[in-house]
């Protein structure tokens, strides 16, 4: 991996707080800010509670100067030192969301909201009201979930009468299926004679006409005729997304995006208007361009950086396009889709890895994960050993043989715990009682030596690490039907879940030397929580609030 620089920690010769104070004082002088009177989880090790837990943090020049007891940290104060009384609250490292579609999230916040529409009538009503308010604009986003009203897929005839002049392409929340109205299909030229594209499915009425449901690549038949978004619109969406994220304690994100997104981040960073850290990932078909871009521009800095490429093996469970060995129980005519040509994707992975790029690939079904693990193994053999940190995004449903391979082969499972709380409501209908046991196996992966990286997949799920931690620890589903946990044997501890959003996510982005823990010399990215998530009943974690978010020693959100 071509990467970002040297370790920032103070010399290993400085051991213990007393010596650290001496070393740090020579480096950076007194503290700019001291936080005292709380409980600090520094993230060094996953054990909790610790026998002697720190209560204070000192910050200097945007970095952690010291972590320790109040009186020890107070010794670093000077005449100009600011103070914050934590009043017994919990401090954790800033949350890192390893997998987002971040700028899309900003746009989504301003679009029609369908995530919690729980009946077809409510779904139609919201679309109609939004179309009436925006009659000439494309209606996109939405994030509907047909499982919320029993599983019947929506159709264009549901919404045509309320969108006569508005082209519509609203996505299911997993972004692997979308509903187009008749106006949008006409603009795109999609008819009964249009064949299914490779890697996609046009759902049809019995007479062959499209119902409006377009799965995976098929949605591109319509999206390609949509007007592009201006730079100003992207800049505004980024600003909206950032404000939304920092309120939830997010200090760094991995954006599984596109070149337009990278340019948006670069504009914001150049203007001094990027309050969070961003790992900007582009699609794998741009691997040659990314290699040349790095040769010309380097890989950015610790606020904005790049060097990863993203690809897809399969679709999603909710859209019945995740790729399995066996057919779906509720749709036995299909076992899912390989959304990319296998030979082309294999070659792209090998080439991107040979160029020193981090390869980040979506795989959900058991067959998709096995195929990808095999390709990663072949890539290591062809290109030689190095610190590549290949990632599998989602890794949701695994074969028995796949689970130990992640740890043994150094492949990072980049997972989204909130998806388990969501999918757990209905996944057994898709997979049956045996396959379901290998779903979202957080415990098994950790026990097998894998390094979990957690995220949200926003906009697919809500960008809120506390909800993800709650899901990983309790395994409760959104419908309240699993109070003791869905597949409870896969529960993990609060410390392990927080590590997934801090140390694990930092490692997955090659940033563990700079963020992810509150250690002297690392950036002062931290979150102050309203309650102590390590001592309260875990079922109450989803009620905890973020009181303060800090990036590099600067407050970016205060409740």
C-alpha positions in Angstrom: 0.0 0.0 0.0 1.3 3.4 -0.9 0.5 5.3 2.3 0.6 8.4 4.3 3.6 8.9 6.4 5.3 8.1 9.7 3.9 7.2 13.0 3.1 10.3 15.1 3.4 8.8 18.6 6.0 10.2 21.0 9.2 8.2 21.4 8.9 4.8 23.0 11.5 5.9 25.5 8.8 7.9 27.2 7.0 5.4 29.5 4.4 6.3 32.1 2.5 9.5 32.7 5.2 11.2 34.7 7.8 10.7 32.0 5.3 11.4 29.3 4.6 14.8 30.8 8.3 15.7 30.6 8.6 14.5 27.0 5.4 16.1 25.9 6.2 19.4 27.6 9.4 19.6 25.5 7.4 18.8 22.4 4.3 20.9 22.7 4.3 22.8 26.0 1.3 23.0 28.2 -2.2 21.8 27.4 -4.5 23.9 25.3 -7.5 22.1 26.8 -8.1 19.8 29.7 -11.2 17.6 30.1 -11.5 16.3 33.7 -14.0 14.6 36.0 -15.2 11.9 33.6 -14.4 8.3 32.5 -12.1 7.9 29.6 -12.0 4.8 27.4 -8.7 5.2 25.6 -9.3 2.2 23.3 -6.0 0.6 24.1 -7.1 -3.0 24.5 -10.8 -4.1 24.4 -11.1 -5.0 28.1 -13.7 -3.1 30.2 -14.0 -2.1 32.9 -10.3 -1.3 33.5 -8.9 -1.6 37.0 -7.6 2.0 37.0 -9.6 3.9 34.5 -8.5 7.4 33.4 -10.7 10.3 34.2 -9.1 13.1 32.2 -7.6 14.1 28.9 -5.1 16.8 28.0 -5.0 18.2 24.5 -2.2 20.3 22.9 -1.9 21.4 19.3 -4.8 19.2 18.1 -3.3 16.0 19.6 -3.7 14.1 22.8 -1.0 15.2 25.3 -1.9 12.9 28.1 -4.6 10.6 29.5 -4.7 9.9 33.2 -6.2 10.9 36.6 -7.5 14.4 37.1 -4.6 15.6 39.3 -2.0 14.2 36.9 -3.5 15.8 33.9 -4.1 19.1 35.8 -0.3 19.3 36.1 -0.1 20.1 32.4 -2.2 23.2 32.7 -0.9 26.7 32.1 -2.2 30.2 32.3 -4.0 29.9 29.0 -5.4 26.4 29.4 -9.1 25.9 28.8 -11.0 23.4 30.9 -14.1 21.3 30.4 -15.8 19.6 33.4 -17.1 16.2 32.1 -19.4 15.9 35.2 -19.0 12.1 35.2 -19.7 11.6 31.5 -18.0 9.0 29.3 -15.3 9.9 26.8 -14.5 7.6 23.9 -12.4 8.0 20.7 -14.2 9.6 17.8 -16.4 7.2 16.0 -15.2 6.1 12.6 -17.8 4.9 10.1 -15.8 2.7 7.7 -18.5 2.4 5.0 -20.8 5.2 3.9 -22.2 6.7 0.8 -21.7 10.1 2.4 -22.6 12.8 -0.1 -25.6 10.7 -1.3 -26.6 10.9 2.4 -26.6 14.6 2.2 -28.8 14.5 -0.8 -31.1 11.9 0.8 -31.8 14.2 3.8 -33.5 16.6 1.3 -35.4 14.0 -0.7 -38.6 12.1 -0.1 -38.5 10.0 3.1 -39.9 6.5 2.7 -37.8 4.5 5.2 -40.6 4.2 7.8 -43.6 4.1 5.4 -45.3 0.9 6.7 -48.2 0.5 4.4 -48.6 0.8 0.6 -51.0 3.7 1.1 -48.5 5.6 3.2 -45.8 4.9 0.6 -48.0 6.4 -2.1 -49.2 9.3 0.0 -45.6 10.5 0.7 -44.6 10.2 -3.0 -47.6 12.1 -4.1 -47.0 14.9 -1.6 -43.4 15.2 -2.6 -44.2 15.3 -6.3 -46.8 18.0 -5.7 -44.2 20.1 -4.0 -41.5 19.4 -6.6 -43.5 18.7 -9.8 -40.7 19.2 -12.4 -37.8 17.6 -10.6 -36.6 14.0 -10.6 -37.7 12.2 -7.5 -34.9 10.0 -6.2 -33.7 8.4 -3.0 -36.6 7.4 -0.7 -35.1 4.3 0.9 -38.3 2.3 1.1 -38.5 -1.2 2.5 -41.3 -3.5 1.3 -40.7 -5.8 4.2 -42.3 -3.1 6.4 -45.7 -3.8 4.9 -45.4 -7.6 4.5 -43.1 -8.0 1.5 -45.1 -7.1 -1.6 -43.0 -5.2 -4.1 -44.3 -1.8 -5.1 -45.3 -1.2 -8.7 -45.5 1.8 -11.0 -49.2 1.6 -11.2 -49.3 2.4 -7.4 -47.7 5.8 -8.0 -48.4 6.8 -11.7 -51.6 8.7 -10.8 -49.8 10.9 -8.2 -46.7 11.6 -10.3 -48.1 12.5 -13.7 -45.3 15.0 -14.5 -42.6 13.9 -12.1 -40.1 11.2 -13.2 -39.5 8.9 -10.3 -36.7 6.5 -9.4 -36.9 5.8 -5.7 -34.6 3.2 -4.2 -35.1 0.4 -1.7 -33.0 1.1 1.4 -30.3 -1.3 0.4 -29.8 0.5 -2.9 -30.0 -2.8 -4.9 -33.5 -2.3 -6.1 -35.5 0.8 -7.3 -39.0 1.7 -8.4 -39.5 3.8 -11.5 -42.8 5.3 -12.5 -44.1 5.2 -16.1 -42.8 8.7 -16.9 -39.2 7.7 -15.9 -39.4 4.4 -17.9 -40.6 6.3 -20.9 -37.7 8.8 -20.7 -35.3 5.9 -20.5 -36.9 3.9 -23.3 -37.4 0.8 -21.1 -40.2 -1.3 -22.5 -41.4 -4.9 -22.6 -38.8 -5.5 -25.3 -35.9 -4.3 -23.2 -33.7 -7.3 -22.2 -32.4 -7.8 -18.7 -28.9 -6.3 -18.5 -26.0 -8.4 -17.3 -26.1 -8.3 -13.5 -29.6 -6.9 -13.3 -33.3 -7.9 -13.5 -36.3 -6.0 -14.8 -39.3 -7.3 -12.8 -42.3 -7.7 -15.2 -46.0 -8.0 -15.3 -47.3 -11.3 -16.7 -47.5 -9.7 -20.1 -43.8 -8.8 -20.1 -44.2 -5.0 -19.3 -41.9 -3.6 -16.6 -43.6 -3.2 -13.2 -41.1 -0.4 -12.5 -39.0 -2.6 -10.2 -35.4 -2.6 -11.4 -32.9 -4.8 -9.5 -29.2 -4.0 -9.3 -27.6 -3.1 -12.7 -31.1 -2.7 -14.3 -31.7 0.5 -12.3 -28.9 2.1 -14.4 -31.2 1.9 -17.5 -33.1 4.8 -15.9 -30.4 6.5 -13.8 -28.2 7.1 -16.8 -30.8 9.5 -18.3 -31.1 11.5 -15.1 -29.5 15.0 -15.1 -26.2 15.4 -13.4 -25.7 17.3 -10.1 -23.9 20.5 -10.1 -20.7 21.2 -8.0 -22.7 23.6 -5.9 -25.3 21.0 -5.2 -22.7 18.5 -4.2 -21.0 21.0 -2.0 -24.2 21.7 -0.2 -25.0 18.0 0.2 -21.6 17.4 1.8 -22.2 20.3 4.2 -25.5 18.8 5.2 -24.0 15.3 5.6 -21.2 16.6 7.8 -23.5 18.4 10.2 -25.7 15.3 10.4 -22.7 13.0 11.1 -20.9 15.1 13.8 -24.2 15.3 15.8 -23.9 11.5 16.0 -20.2 11.4 17.1 -18.7 10.6 13.7 -15.3 12.1 13.3 -14.1 10.1 10.2 -15.8 8.3 7.4 -14.9 6.0 4.6 -16.9 7.1 1.5 -17.5 4.3 -1.0 -18.0 6.7 -3.8 -16.9 8.2 -7.1 -14.5 10.6 -8.6 -17.0 13.4 -8.3 -17.1 12.8 -4.6 -13.3 13.0 -4.2 -13.3 16.3 -6.1 -16.1 17.6 -3.8 -14.0 16.7 -0.7 -10.9 18.3 -2.2 -12.9 21.6 -2.8 -14.1 21.6 0.8 -10.7 20.8 2.2 -8.9 23.4 0.1 -11.4 26.0 1.5 -10.8 24.8 5.1 -14.3 23.5 5.2 -13.9 19.8 5.9 -14.6 19.3 9.7 -14.2 15.5 9.6 -11.7 13.0 8.2 -12.5 11.4 4.9 -11.1 8.3 3.2 -12.4 8.8 -0.3 -12.7 5.5 -2.2 -13.5 5.3 -6.0 -14.9 2.5 -8.1 -12.5 -0.2 -9.3 -12.9 0.7 -13.0 -10.9 3.8 -12.2 -7.9 1.9 -10.8 -5.5 3.2 -13.5 -6.7 6.7 -13.0 -6.2 6.4 -9.2 -2.7 5.0 -9.6 -1.8 8.0 -11.9 -3.6 10.4 -9.5 -1.5 9.2 -6.6 1.7 9.5 -8.6 0.9 13.1 -9.3 -0.8 14.2 -6.0 0.3 11.7 -3.4 -2.4 10.3 -1.1 -3.6 13.4 0.6 -3.2 14.1 4.3 -4.7 13.0 7.6 -7.9 15.0 6.9 -8.6 13.8 3.4 -6.9 10.8 1.8 -7.5 8.3 -0.9 -6.0 5.1 -2.3 -8.8 2.5 -2.2 -11.0 1.1 -5.0 -14.5 -0.4 -4.6 -16.2 -3.2 -6.5 -19.2 -5.5 -6.2 -19.6 -9.3 -6.4 -23.3 -9.6 -5.8 -26.5 -7.7 -4.8 -28.4 -7.8 -1.5 -30.5 -10.1 0.6 -33.5 -7.8 0.7 -33.6 -7.7 -3.1 -32.9 -11.4 -3.4 -29.8 -10.6 -5.5 -27.1 -11.7 -2.9 -25.3 -14.7 -4.4 -25.8 -18.0 -2.6 -25.0 -21.6 -3.3 -28.6 -22.6 -2.7 -31.8 -20.9 -3.9 -33.8 -18.5 -1.7 -36.5 -20.2 0.3 -39.1 -17.6 -0.6 -38.0 -17.2 -4.2 -36.7 -20.7 -5.2 -36.3 -19.7 -8.8 -33.2 -17.7 -7.9 -30.0 -18.0 -5.9 -29.0 -14.4 -6.5 -26.8 -12.5 -8.9 -23.2 -12.1 -9.7 -23.5 -8.4 -10.6 -20.0 -8.3 -12.2 -18.4 -10.5 -14.8 -16.3 -12.9 -12.8 -13.3 -12.9 -15.1 -13.3 -9.1 -15.4 -13.7 -8.6 -11.7 -10.9 -11.0 -10.9 -8.5 -9.3 -13.2 -9.5 -5.9 -11.9 -8.8 -7.0 -8.3 -5.4 -8.4 -9.2 -4.4 -5.3 -11.2 -5.6 -2.9 -8.5 -3.7 -4.8 -5.9 -0.6 -4.9 -8.0 -0.8 -1.1 -8.3 -0.6 -0.8 -4.5 -4.3 0.2 -4.1 -6.4 -1.1 -1.3 -9.1 -3.4 -2.7 -12.5 -3.1 -1.1 -15.3 -5.4 -2.4 -18.9 -5.9 -1.6 -20.0 -9.5 -1.0 -23.1 -10.6 0.9 -24.1 -14.1 0.0 -22.1 -17.2 1.0 -21.1 -18.0 -2.5 -20.0 -14.4 -3.2 -17.8 -14.4 0.0 -16.2 -17.7 -0.9 -15.5 -16.6 -4.4 -14.0 -13.3 -3.2 -11.8 -15.0 -0.5 -10.5 -17.3 -3.2 -9.6 -14.3 -5.5 -7.9 -12.5 -2.6 -5.8 -15.7 -1.9 -4.9 -15.9 -5.6 -4.0 -12.2 -5.6 -1.6 -12.7 -2.7 0.0 -15.6 -4.5 0.4 -13.6 -7.7 1.5 -10.2 -6.2 3.4 -11.3 -3.2 2.9 -10.6 0.5 2.5 -7.0 1.7 0.3 -5.0 4.1 -2.7 -4.9 1.7 -5.6 -5.1 4.2 -8.1 -6.3 1.6 -11.6 -5.7 2.8 -14.9 -7.6 2.2 -17.8 -5.1 2.7 -20.8 -6.6 4.5 -19.6 -10.2 4.8 -23.2 -10.9 5.9 -23.8 -14.6 5.2 -20.9 -16.9 5.3 -20.1 -20.6 4.7 -18.7 -22.6 7.5 -15.3 -22.7 5.8 -15.2 -18.9 5.2 -15.4 -17.8 8.9 -11.9 -18.8 10.0 -10.4 -17.6 6.7 -10.8 -13.9 7.5 -8.5 -14.0 10.5 -6.1 -16.5 9.1 -5.7 -14.7 5.8 -5.8 -11.1 7.1 -9.0 -10.1 5.2 -11.0 -7.4 7.0 -14.7 -8.0 7.4 -16.1 -4.5 7.1 -19.6 -4.9 8.6 -22.7 -2.9 9.6 -24.3 -4.1 12.8 -27.5 -2.2 12.3 -28.2 -4.3 9.2 -28.6 -7.3 11.6 -31.2 -5.5 13.6 -33.1 -4.7 10.4 -32.6 -7.9 8.3 -33.2 -10.1 11.4 -36.9 -9.3 11.2 -37.4 -11.3 8.0 -34.1 -13.0 6.9 -35.1 -16.4 7.9 -37.9 -16.3 5.2 -35.1 -15.9 2.7 -32.5 -18.4 4.0 -34.2 -21.0 6.2 -33.3 -22.2 9.7 -29.8 -23.6 8.9 -28.3 -21.0 6.6 -29.5 -18.2 8.9 -27.1 -19.4 11.6 -24.2 -18.0 9.7 -25.5 -14.5 9.4 -23.7 -11.5 10.8 -21.4 -13.7 12.8 -19.6 -11.0 14.8 -18.6 -13.3 17.6 -17.3 -16.1 15.4 -15.2 -13.7 13.3 -13.6 -12.1 16.3 -12.9 -15.5 17.9 -11.3 -16.5 14.6 -8.8 -13.7 14.8 -10.5 -11.3 12.4 -10.3 -7.5 12.9 -13.8 -6.2 12.6 -14.4 -2.8 11.0 -17.8 -1.3 11.7 -19.9 1.2 9.7 -23.4 2.1 8.7 -23.6 1.8 4.9 -25.5 5.1 5.1 -27.8 5.8 3.4 -28.8 2.1 3.5 -28.9 2.4 7.3 -28.8 5.3 9.7 -25.4 6.9 10.3 -25.4 6.5 14.1 -22.7 4.4 15.7 -24.6 4.2 19.0 -27.4 2.4 17.2 -24.8 0.1 15.6 -23.2 -0.6 19.0 -26.6 -1.4 20.4 -27.3 -3.8 17.6 -24.0 -5.6 17.9 -24.3 -6.0 21.7 -28.0 -6.8 22.1 -28.8 -8.4 18.7 -32.3 -7.1 19.1 -34.3 -6.6 15.9 -36.3 -3.5 15.0 -39.6 -5.2 15.3 -39.1 -6.0 19.0 -39.6 -9.8 18.3 -36.2 -10.8 19.6 -35.8 -9.2 23.1 -33.0 -11.7 24.0 -31.2 -11.2 20.7 -31.5 -12.6 17.2 -28.8 -15.4 17.0 -27.7 -14.3 20.5 -24.6 -16.5 20.4 -23.2 -13.9 18.0 -23.4 -11.0 20.6 -20.2 -9.2 21.3 -19.2 -6.9 24.3 -19.7 -3.2 24.4 -15.9 -2.7 24.3 -15.6 -5.0 21.3 -18.4 -3.1 19.5 -16.8 0.3 20.2 -13.5 -1.0 19.0 -15.2 -1.9 15.7 -16.1 1.8 15.3 -12.7 3.1 16.5 -9.6 0.9 16.3 -11.0 -1.6 13.9 -12.3 1.0 11.5 -9.0 3.0 11.7 -7.0 -0.1 10.9 -9.3 -0.8 7.9 -8.4 2.6 6.5 -4.6 2.5 7.4 -5.1 5.2 10.0 -4.4 3.4 13.2 -1.2 5.3 13.9 -3.1 8.6 14.0 -6.7 8.0 15.2 -8.9 5.3 16.8 -7.4 5.5 20.3 -6.8 8.3 22.8 -3.1 7.9 23.1 -0.5 10.6 23.5 0.6 11.9 20.1 -2.5 10.8 18.2 -5.1 13.3 17.0 -7.6 14.5 19.7 -10.7 13.1 17.9 -13.1 12.2 20.7 -16.8 12.0 21.7 -18.4 12.9 25.0 -21.5 10.8 25.7 -24.5 11.6 27.9 -24.3 8.2 29.7 -21.7 5.5 30.3 -22.4 2.9 27.7 -20.0 0.5 29.5 -22.0 0.4 32.7 -25.7 1.0 31.8 -27.9 -1.9 30.7 -26.9 -2.5 27.0 -30.5 -2.3 25.9 -30.5 1.4 26.8 -27.5 2.3 24.6 -29.7 3.4 21.8 -31.1 6.2 24.1 -27.6 7.6 24.8 -26.9 11.0 23.3 -23.7 12.6 21.9 -23.0 15.7 24.0 -19.9 16.8 22.3 -17.8 15.8 19.2 -14.2 17.0 18.8 -11.9 16.6 15.8 -8.3 17.5 16.2 -8.9 19.3 19.4 -11.7 21.5 18.0 -15.4 21.2 18.9 -17.4 20.4 15.8 -20.6 19.7 17.7 -22.0 20.5 21.1 -25.5 19.4 22.2 
